[in-house]
C-alpha cells in the first residue's frame, strides 16, 4: 500500500524534481539513495549518477557498496568521481597518463580541486605543458590580494592533504624550475610547514604583493610538491 502511494506521488512529479530528491538522498547516505531509487520506476528513471554527491563516500572507499557507487558515478562522468580516480592513479597507482586523463575530464567539468591539481602537475613539466598548466590555473580567476581567492587555495590544499592521508602515495612531483620573468616580484617566501594543522592553514594569497601568474603558481606548485613528499611512502 505504502509503495503504491509513493509510486503514485513520484509519477506525478517532474523528473528534475525527482532528480533533486535523489541528490538529497545521496548527500545523506548511499543506502538512502539506493532505497529511494528502488522504491519505484519513476525514481529509477530519474536516477543520475553524474550529479549526485559523494560527500558520504570515503575518498578511498573500502566497502563494497561505496566502491560500486563510486564506480557508477565515474562511469557517468561525475566530476568528483573523476577527480578521485585521477588522484589515485597519478599518485598511488603510478598510472600518470591515466590519472591525468581523469583529472582533465574533471577539470573540463569545472571541478575546482581538479583544476588546481591538474594545472599544478602541468606547470611542473617543461615547454608547452607548463604554459598549458598556467592556462588551466588561470581559469580559476583568482584576483590577488583577495580573501576569497585565499580561501579557495586553502580549501584546495586542505582537500589535497585529506586525500593524501587516505592513500599510499608512491609518486612525488619535482617543483617547477621557474623562469626568468623579470616581474620584480616581492613575494616573501616562508619556510615549509610540516604539521597537518599548518598545512591546512597555509595562506597563499594574502602575502602576495606585485607578482606575475608564473611566480604565484610556481610558489604554489612548490608547496604542493612539499605536501606530496610529506606523505610519500619510502
C-alpha positions in Angstrom: 0.0 0.0 0.0 2.7 2.5 1.0 4.8 1.5 -2.0 1.8 2.2 -4.3 1.2 5.6 -2.7 4.9 6.5 -3.1 4.8 5.4 -6.7 1.7 7.5 -7.5 3.2 10.6 -5.9 6.6 10.1 -7.7 4.8 9.6 -11.0 3.0 12.9 -10.6 6.3 14.8 -10.1 8.5 16.2 -12.9 11.8 14.4 -13.5 14.0 17.3 -12.4 12.3 17.3 -9.0 12.8 13.5 -8.7 16.5 14.0 -9.5 16.8 16.6 -6.8 15.2 14.3 -4.3 17.7 11.6 -5.3 20.6 14.0 -4.9 19.5 15.0 -1.5 19.2 11.3 -0.5 22.7 10.6 -1.8 24.0 13.5 0.4 22.6 11.7 3.4 23.9 8.2 2.7 24.4 5.7 -0.1 21.7 3.5 1.4 19.2 6.3 1.3 20.0 6.9 -2.4 19.6 3.2 -3.3 16.4 2.8 -1.3 14.8 5.8 -2.9 15.9 4.8 -6.3 14.5 1.3 -5.9 11.2 2.3 -4.4 9.5 2.9 -7.8 10.3 3.0 -11.5 9.9 6.8 -11.7 12.8 7.3 -9.3 14.8 4.6 -11.2 14.3 6.5 -14.5 15.3 9.8 -12.8 18.5 8.5 -11.2 21.5 10.3 -12.5 24.9 9.4 -11.1 26.6 12.3 -12.9 25.3 14.9 -10.4 24.9 13.1 -7.1 27.0 14.0 -4.1 29.9 11.8 -3.0 30.3 13.6 0.3 29.2 10.5 2.3 31.6 8.2 0.4 35.2 7.8 1.7 37.8 9.4 -0.5 39.3 5.9 -0.9 36.4 3.6 -0.4 36.9 0.2 1.1 33.3 -1.0 1.5 31.8 -2.9 -1.5 28.7 -0.6 -1.6 30.9 2.5 -1.7 33.1 1.1 -4.4 30.2 0.2 -6.5 28.5 3.6 -6.0 31.7 5.5 -6.9 32.3 3.3 -9.9 28.8 4.1 -11.3 29.4 7.8 -10.7 32.7 7.6 -12.5 31.1 5.8 -15.5 28.5 8.6 -15.5 31.3 11.3 -15.6 30.6 12.6 -12.2 33.2 15.3 -11.7 34.1 14.3 -8.1 34.5 10.7 -9.0 36.7 11.6 -12.0 38.9 13.8 -9.7 39.2 11.0 -7.1 40.2 8.4 -9.8 42.7 10.8 -11.2 44.3 11.4 -7.8 44.7 7.7 -7.1 46.0 6.9 -10.5 48.5 9.7 -10.5 50.0 9.5 -7.0 49.2 6.0 -5.7 48.9 3.5 -8.6 51.8 5.0 -10.7 49.4 5.4 -13.7 50.2 9.0 -14.5 48.8 9.1 -18.1 45.5 7.6 -17.0 45.4 9.8 -13.9 45.9 13.0 -15.9 43.2 12.0 -18.3 40.7 11.7 -15.4 41.9 14.9 -13.9 41.5 16.6 -17.3 37.9 15.3 -17.6 37.1 16.6 -14.1 38.7 19.9 -15.0 36.6 20.3 -18.1 33.5 19.9 -15.9 34.7 22.8 -13.6 35.8 20.7 -10.6 37.9 23.3 -8.6 40.3 20.8 -6.9 40.8 19.0 -10.2 41.7 22.3 -11.9 44.1 23.1 -9.1 45.8 19.6 -9.2 45.9 19.2 -13.0 47.2 22.7 -13.5 50.0 22.3 -10.9 51.1 18.9 -12.4 51.4 20.5 -15.8 53.4 23.5 -14.7 55.9 21.2 -13.0 56.7 20.0 -16.6 58.6 21.7 -19.3 57.7 23.5 -22.5 54.2 23.8 -23.8 52.8 21.6 -21.0 53.9 24.3 -18.5 52.2 27.0 -20.5 49.1 24.8 -20.7 49.1 24.4 -16.9 49.2 28.1 -16.4 46.2 28.5 -18.7 44.3 25.8 -16.7 45.1 27.5 -13.4 44.2 30.9 -14.8 40.6 29.6 -15.3 40.2 29.7 -11.5 40.1 33.6 -11.9 41.8 34.4 -8.6 42.3 38.2 -8.2 45.1 38.9 -5.7 45.3 40.0 -3.0 41.8 38.7 -2.3 40.3 37.0 0.8 38.0 34.8 -1.4 40.9 33.5 -3.5 42.9 32.8 -0.4 40.0 30.7 0.9 39.8 28.8 -2.4 43.5 27.9 -2.3 43.4 26.9 1.3 40.4 24.7 0.6 42.2 23.0 -2.3 45.2 22.4 -0.1 43.1 21.1 2.7 41.3 18.6 0.5 44.5 17.5 -1.2 46.1 16.7 2.2 42.9 15.0 3.4 43.1 12.8 0.3 46.8 12.0 0.6 46.3 10.9 4.2 43.8 8.2 2.9 46.0 6.6 0.3 49.5 5.2 -0.2 51.5 7.9 -2.0 54.1 6.4 -4.3 54.7 9.3 -6.7 56.1 12.7 -5.9 56.5 15.8 -8.1 59.6 17.9 -8.7 58.7 21.5 -8.3 58.9 23.8 -11.3 62.4 25.2 -12.2 60.9 28.6 -12.6 61.7 31.1 -15.4 63.4 34.5 -15.5 60.3 36.6 -16.0 61.7 40.0 -14.8 58.4 40.8 -13.0 60.1 42.3 -10.0 58.1 40.1 -7.6 58.1 40.9 -3.9 56.7 37.6 -2.6 58.1 36.9 0.8 59.0 33.2 0.9 58.0 31.4 4.1 59.6 28.2 5.3 57.8 25.0 4.6 55.5 23.8 7.3 55.4 20.2 8.3 52.4 19.6 10.6 49.0 18.7 9.4 47.3 21.7 11.0 49.8 24.1 9.5 49.4 22.5 6.0 45.7 23.1 6.2 46.0 26.8 7.1 48.7 27.9 4.6 47.8 31.2 3.1 49.0 31.5 -0.5 47.4 34.8 -1.3 47.4 37.4 1.4 51.2 37.8 1.4 51.5 38.2 -2.3 52.3 41.7 -3.5 53.4 42.6 -7.0 53.6 39.1 -8.7 53.0 37.6 -12.1 51.0 34.4 -12.6 54.0 32.3 -13.3 55.7 33.2 -10.0 52.5 32.9 -8.0 51.7 29.4 -9.3 55.4 28.3 -9.2 55.3 29.0 -5.5 52.0 27.1 -5.1 53.4 24.2 -7.0 56.4 24.0 -4.7 54.0 23.9 -1.7 52.0 21.1 -3.4 55.2 19.2 -4.1 56.3 19.5 -0.5 53.0 18.2 0.7 53.3 15.2 -1.6 56.8 14.4 -0.2 55.4 14.6 3.3 53.1 11.6 2.6 55.5 9.7 0.2 55.8 6.0 1.1 59.5 5.1 1.1 
